[in-house]
Amino acid sequence: MSNVAAVSVDDSEPDPRWSLANERTLLAYNRTALALVVAGIAVSGSHAVADVEFWLAATGLPLIALGAIVAGTASRRFTRVQAAMRAGDPLPLPRVAMLLPWGVAAVAVAALVAAAVDLL
């Protein structure tokens, strides 16, 4: 098995496998963003359809916002990674991937509190 470098140091094109992997990562971010937005619409729309308390339905709004943030930063990350590979620089840290679990956890805690208040 050969040891193929991701990019040469003369600003040439990176190995296509690395570029395609970067593209797959972009698509994964977009799928995650779409899932967050759809889940947020479903949760916030439950207020009108299932007569759910407003506080519980309002937990869908942060999901929509989180989906918008992920979608908005996915393209920027793709571009930054591609530029780093072309220049032979270290890849930038995936800030959104590090913050996304905390955002989802915060929404889950808010939903838990809203559901608990609804039960009282």
Secondary structure as UniProt FT lines:
FT   TURN            9..10
FT   HELIX           16..49
FT   HELIX           54..57
FT   TURN            58..59
FT   HELIX           60..87
FT   HELIX           95..119
//
